Amino acid sequence: MNEARRFKGEHIAIGILAVIIVILVAYFVLIASRNTFIVQEINAGQEFIHELLLANDILEADARLLREEIEMLQAKEPIDPIHYRVIQQILDVAPERLRQVFDEEVELSAPEDFIMLPDRRILIRGQWFCAYTEMPYTLEAIFSYWLWEDEIRLSLLGYSPFGWVGWRYPWESPNNHSWVRQHTLEMVPVRFYWMGGDWDEVGYNVEYLNGENFPEELAYYAFKHLNRIIVDAWFVDTILYVNLHHSEPMRMSSGTFGEWAMYTTLVNSLYSVPGIDALVVLVDGQREATFGGHGMPFRDIYLVN
């Protein structure tokens, strides 16, 4: 009887122990599953936060670009209220005024080709047909304008037919039929000027530039002879544009005579490029830049004569 009771007690104990083991195993399985779920949730949360940060960076970049565009728009100078009235007056009056100079009919280019210059001046382009040579030619002219009793008035300051050696004034002899360009240069002779320290010694070195590689060779020889850094140079019809490096204003600051000498030798050297009617000197793409410690400015446009 006692053995039966003991056997029965052992089985009960074993059963209770088995139940406890099952419960513990189930508990640990549940804990492990829960930890796996928590880890997955944490990873998903981190990915979500990363996506939010990326989206925030994109929004900040877009906002920065928008602010820059707004600042650029705000920085732009407002168009002169009489701008469009000047254009219309040019279209109405300039052809007849130029016809009086050329003794031939003149056709203006589109207003988009006109250039508004400082000091209330405007550079216009067009063409005229020469009856003597029976050929059309390009022309450029500069008018000044002003407002008089609410009316736009115009005055012809100068004109330059394509191929003429320089700009002319309206009172000079018109239409001498010598404005035809006879050649295109493969080798371009350019005079690079130098000046002595006592002003009494001036000279130049002639270099023959390859017409096809003109901007590169102009930059090379300008640095060699003038110690000036030219970034680029190009032609618009018969206007030569030369863009100097942004460091040039500081590099040209060397006292009154030094600045004047560097300015004079540079401009005269560029003047000597054959076949141009006008010269525009830019600094970092900007017109009328001031250079040197004495505030000497490059003019907006130089008329070659």
Summary of the structure (lengths in Angstrom):
residues: 305
radius of gyration: 39.8
end to end distance: 139.9
largest distance: 149.9
contacts: 791
relative contact order: 0.07
helix: 44%
strand: 28%
